[in-house]
Amino acid sequence: MSILTNFIYSTLATIGFSVFLHIPTSSLIPAGLSGGIGWTLFIVLDNASYNPIFSNFLASFVVSLFSEILARKLKQPATLFVIPGVIPLVPGLGMYNTMLYLVQGNFDLAISTGANVIFVGAAISLGVLIVTSLSKTIRINIRK
């Protein structure tokens, strides 16, 4: 699939999750764009580096940064944009395959896939955590 097609589909999927999460109507498009940008960046980085952990980290970092900017501009909480924005990055297939390998008794593949899923999840969390912490620290210092 092309980059543009990935962007469009991930944006639409993120908007769908945003509706499911009851995000205000005025924030649906910006939330969708955060997911579209994050997924597109992940695809580009993963194709360039073949390192899904690093690609997910940078993509979640950018999603979180974009969400903090949107939160200030639209006067909404950043979580309205972060949570739907990282949903396309969540390694759902990896989680499914880990459980499938466990049920099938293929423990070597289950451990390998499960470890990769844990590292990807940690990378996504770390990307969001760093931007959120820096944003709060900067806001506190500006207020002083």
MINU-757499 format. One record per residue (C-alpha): residue number from 1; x, y, z; residue in three letters. Coordinates in Angstrom, 3 decimals. Each point is the difference from the previous one (the first is absolute). Example, Ala and Ser with C-alpha at 12.3 -4.5 7.8 and 13.67 -1.06 7.14 Angstrom:
BEGIN
<atom pos="1" x="12.300" y="-4.500" z="7.800" code="ALA"/>
<atom pos="2" x="1.370" y="3.440" z="-0.660" code="SER"/>
***
This chain:
BEGIN
<atom pos="1" x="0.000" y="0.000" z="0.000" code="MET"/>
<atom pos="2" x="1.143" y="3.521" z="-0.655" code="SER"/>
<atom pos="3" x="0.821" y="2.483" z="2.729" code="ILE"/>
<atom pos="4" x="-3.076" y="2.078" z="-0.850" code="LEU"/>
<atom pos="5" x="-2.276" y="-3.040" z="0.212" code="THR"/>
<atom pos="6" x="1.497" y="-0.931" z="3.379" code="ASN"/>
<atom pos="7" x="-0.552" y="3.562" z="1.201" code="PHE"/>
<atom pos="8" x="-3.634" y="0.085" z="-1.125" code="ILE"/>
<atom pos="9" x="-0.901" y="-3.398" z="1.460" code="TYR"/>
<atom pos="10" x="1.724" y="0.643" z="3.318" code="SER"/>
<atom pos="11" x="-1.637" y="3.418" z="0.273" code="THR"/>
<atom pos="12" x="-3.427" y="-1.523" z="-0.613" code="LEU"/>
<atom pos="13" x="0.671" y="-2.824" z="2.462" code="ALA"/>
<atom pos="14" x="1.099" y="2.502" z="2.626" code="THR"/>
<atom pos="15" x="-3.132" y="2.075" z="-0.556" code="ILE"/>
<atom pos="16" x="-2.044" y="-3.184" z="0.451" code="GLY"/>
<atom pos="17" x="1.702" y="-0.744" z="3.307" code="PHE"/>
<atom pos="18" x="-0.459" y="3.634" z="1.010" code="SER"/>
<atom pos="19" x="-3.740" y="-0.295" z="-0.542" code="VAL"/>
<atom pos="20" x="0.013" y="-3.197" z="2.052" code="PHE"/>
<atom pos="21" x="1.863" y="1.836" z="2.783" code="LEU"/>
<atom pos="22" x="-2.598" y="2.849" z="-0.054" code="HIS"/>
<atom pos="23" x="2.414" y="2.736" z="-1.002" code="ILE"/>
<atom pos="24" x="-1.733" y="3.335" z="-0.708" code="PRO"/>
<atom pos="25" x="-1.012" y="0.446" z="-3.614" code="THR"/>
<atom pos="26" x="2.191" y="3.068" z="-0.445" code="SER"/>
<atom pos="27" x="3.083" y="-2.071" z="0.930" code="SER"/>
<atom pos="28" x="-0.627" y="-3.016" z="-2.255" code="LEU"/>
<atom pos="29" x="1.970" y="1.207" z="-3.019" code="ILE"/>
<atom pos="30" x="3.043" y="1.178" z="2.013" code="PRO"/>
<atom pos="31" x="0.010" y="-3.289" z="1.935" code="ALA"/>
<atom pos="32" x="-0.210" y="-1.901" z="-3.279" code="GLY"/>
<atom pos="33" x="2.900" y="1.984" z="-1.394" code="LEU"/>
<atom pos="34" x="2.137" y="-0.882" z="3.024" code="SER"/>
<atom pos="35" x="-0.585" y="-3.696" z="-0.649" code="GLY"/>
<atom pos="36" x="0.593" y="0.408" z="-3.726" code="GLY"/>
<atom pos="37" x="3.258" y="1.852" z="0.520" code="ILE"/>
<atom pos="38" x="1.202" y="-2.504" z="2.591" code="GLY"/>
<atom pos="39" x="-0.756" y="-3.058" z="-2.121" code="TRP"/>
<atom pos="40" x="1.472" y="1.534" z="-3.149" code="THR"/>
<atom pos="41" x="3.175" y="0.914" z="1.853" code="LEU"/>
<atom pos="42" x="0.169" y="-3.531" z="1.406" code="PHE"/>
<atom pos="43" x="-0.322" y="-1.519" z="-3.482" code="ILE"/>
<atom pos="44" x="2.703" y="2.267" z="-1.442" code="VAL"/>
<atom pos="45" x="2.413" y="-0.630" z="2.891" code="LEU"/>
<atom pos="46" x="-0.667" y="-3.736" z="0.108" code="ASP"/>
<atom pos="47" x="0.643" y="-0.323" z="-3.733" code="ASN"/>
<atom pos="48" x="3.226" y="1.982" z="0.373" code="ALA"/>
<atom pos="49" x="1.374" y="-1.631" z="3.148" code="SER"/>
<atom pos="50" x="-1.828" y="-3.345" z="0.404" code="TYR"/>
<atom pos="51" x="-0.059" y="0.723" z="3.739" code="ASN"/>
<atom pos="52" x="-3.608" y="0.048" z="1.229" code="PRO"/>
<atom pos="53" x="0.970" y="0.957" z="3.548" code="ILE"/>
<atom pos="54" x="1.850" y="3.152" z="-1.032" code="PHE"/>
<atom pos="55" x="-2.637" y="0.804" z="-2.640" code="SER"/>
<atom pos="56" x="-2.823" y="-0.266" z="2.553" code="ASN"/>
<atom pos="57" x="1.933" y="2.128" z="2.482" code="PHE"/>
<atom pos="58" x="0.528" y="2.849" z="-2.467" code="LEU"/>
<atom pos="59" x="-3.545" y="-0.253" z="-1.352" code="ALA"/>
<atom pos="60" x="-1.529" y="0.161" z="3.493" code="SER"/>
<atom pos="61" x="2.357" y="2.863" z="0.865" code="PHE"/>
<atom pos="62" x="-1.246" y="1.978" z="-3.014" code="VAL"/>
<atom pos="63" x="-3.654" y="-0.896" z="0.714" code="VAL"/>
<atom pos="64" x="0.399" y="1.203" z="3.568" code="SER"/>
<atom pos="65" x="1.754" y="3.201" z="-1.083" code="LEU"/>
<atom pos="66" x="-2.698" y="0.681" z="-2.603" code="PHE"/>
<atom pos="67" x="-2.666" y="-0.712" z="2.633" code="SER"/>
<atom pos="68" x="1.528" y="2.467" z="2.460" code="GLU"/>
<atom pos="69" x="0.020" y="2.668" z="-2.704" code="ILE"/>
<atom pos="70" x="-3.611" y="-0.767" z="-0.939" code="LEU"/>
<atom pos="71" x="-1.003" y="0.099" z="3.665" code="ALA"/>
<atom pos="72" x="1.360" y="3.539" z="0.362" code="ARG"/>
<atom pos="73" x="-1.482" y="1.236" z="-3.276" code="LYS"/>
<atom pos="74" x="-3.447" y="-1.571" z="0.469" code="LEU"/>
<atom pos="75" x="-0.110" y="0.442" z="3.800" code="LYS"/>
<atom pos="76" x="-0.716" y="-3.679" z="0.583" code="GLN"/>
<atom pos="77" x="1.804" y="-2.610" z="2.118" code="PRO"/>
<atom pos="78" x="2.917" y="-1.638" z="-1.786" code="ALA"/>
<atom pos="79" x="-1.375" y="-3.457" z="0.780" code="THR"/>
<atom pos="80" x="-2.809" y="0.637" z="-2.496" code="LEU"/>
<atom pos="81" x="2.628" y="-0.149" z="-2.729" code="PHE"/>
<atom pos="82" x="2.664" y="-2.290" z="1.473" code="VAL"/>
<atom pos="83" x="-2.146" y="-3.042" z="0.748" code="ILE"/>
<atom pos="84" x="-1.637" y="-0.283" z="-3.437" code="PRO"/>
<atom pos="85" x="3.284" y="1.027" z="-1.634" code="GLY"/>
<atom pos="86" x="1.962" y="-2.945" z="1.357" code="VAL"/>
<atom pos="87" x="-2.709" y="-2.596" z="-0.640" code="ILE"/>
<atom pos="88" x="1.269" y="-0.761" z="-3.537" code="PRO"/>
<atom pos="89" x="3.443" y="-0.681" z="1.508" code="LEU"/>
<atom pos="90" x="-1.204" y="-2.602" z="2.516" code="VAL"/>
<atom pos="91" x="1.403" y="-3.420" z="-0.999" code="PRO"/>
<atom pos="92" x="-3.302" y="-1.881" z="-0.075" code="GLY"/>
<atom pos="93" x="1.141" y="-2.624" z="-2.496" code="LEU"/>
<atom pos="94" x="3.045" y="-0.736" z="2.132" code="GLY"/>
<atom pos="95" x="-2.191" y="-0.503" z="3.073" code="MET"/>
<atom pos="96" x="-2.316" y="-2.283" z="-1.953" code="TYR"/>
<atom pos="97" x="2.885" y="-2.033" z="-1.396" code="ASN"/>
<atom pos="98" x="1.556" y="-0.333" z="3.465" code="THR"/>
<atom pos="99" x="-3.197" y="-1.508" z="1.349" code="MET"/>
<atom pos="100" x="-0.390" y="-2.199" z="-3.088" code="LEU"/>
<atom pos="101" x="3.514" y="-1.394" z="0.403" code="TYR"/>
<atom pos="102" x="-0.661" y="-0.669" z="3.686" code="LEU"/>
<atom pos="103" x="-3.199" y="-1.891" z="-0.778" code="VAL"/>
<atom pos="104" x="1.754" y="-1.980" z="-2.728" code="GLN"/>
<atom pos="105" x="2.823" y="-0.902" z="2.398" code="GLY"/>
<atom pos="106" x="2.651" y="1.813" z="-2.043" code="ASN"/>
<atom pos="107" x="1.675" y="1.597" z="3.017" code="PHE"/>
<atom pos="108" x="3.152" y="1.226" z="-1.764" code="ASP"/>
<atom pos="109" x="-1.988" y="2.114" z="-2.450" code="LEU"/>
<atom pos="110" x="-2.347" y="1.115" z="2.784" code="ALA"/>
<atom pos="111" x="2.885" y="1.284" z="2.112" code="ILE"/>
<atom pos="112" x="1.663" y="1.707" z="-2.957" code="SER"/>
<atom pos="113" x="-3.194" y="1.663" z="-1.218" code="THR"/>
<atom pos="114" x="-1.139" y="0.881" z="3.507" code="GLY"/>
<atom pos="115" x="3.313" y="1.633" z="0.854" code="ALA"/>
<atom pos="116" x="-0.176" y="2.065" z="-3.172" code="ASN"/>
<atom pos="117" x="-3.551" y="1.084" z="0.892" code="VAL"/>
<atom pos="118" x="1.118" y="1.037" z="3.490" code="ILE"/>
<atom pos="119" x="2.921" y="2.016" z="-1.380" code="PHE"/>
<atom pos="120" x="-2.216" y="1.719" z="-2.579" code="VAL"/>
<atom pos="121" x="-2.574" y="0.847" z="2.681" code="GLY"/>
<atom pos="122" x="2.745" y="1.371" z="2.236" code="ALA"/>
<atom pos="123" x="1.368" y="2.091" z="-2.875" code="ALA"/>
<atom pos="124" x="-3.439" y="1.489" z="-0.666" code="ILE"/>
<atom pos="125" x="-0.449" y="0.778" z="3.689" code="SER"/>
<atom pos="126" x="3.456" y="1.529" z="0.265" code="LEU"/>
<atom pos="127" x="-0.590" y="2.257" z="-3.009" code="GLY"/>
<atom pos="128" x="-3.203" y="1.349" z="1.551" code="VAL"/>
<atom pos="129" x="1.560" y="0.278" z="3.457" code="LEU"/>
<atom pos="130" x="2.990" y="2.051" z="-1.122" code="ILE"/>
<atom pos="131" x="-2.080" y="2.581" z="-1.871" code="VAL"/>
<atom pos="132" x="-2.611" y="0.257" z="2.753" code="THR"/>
<atom pos="133" x="2.658" y="0.452" z="2.677" code="SER"/>
<atom pos="134" x="1.890" y="2.606" z="-2.027" code="LEU"/>
<atom pos="135" x="-3.206" y="1.858" z="-0.750" code="SER"/>
<atom pos="136" x="-0.992" y="0.169" z="3.655" code="LYS"/>
<atom pos="137" x="3.505" y="1.028" z="1.052" code="THR"/>
<atom pos="138" x="0.077" y="2.794" z="-2.569" code="ILE"/>
<atom pos="139" x="-3.446" y="1.249" z="1.061" code="ARG"/>
<atom pos="140" x="1.042" y="0.039" z="3.662" code="ILE"/>
<atom pos="141" x="3.165" y="1.942" z="-0.808" code="ASN"/>
<atom pos="142" x="-1.904" y="2.501" z="-2.131" code="ILE"/>
<atom pos="143" x="-2.474" y="0.659" z="2.814" code="ARG"/>
<atom pos="144" x="2.861" y="0.790" z="2.393" code="LYS"/>
***
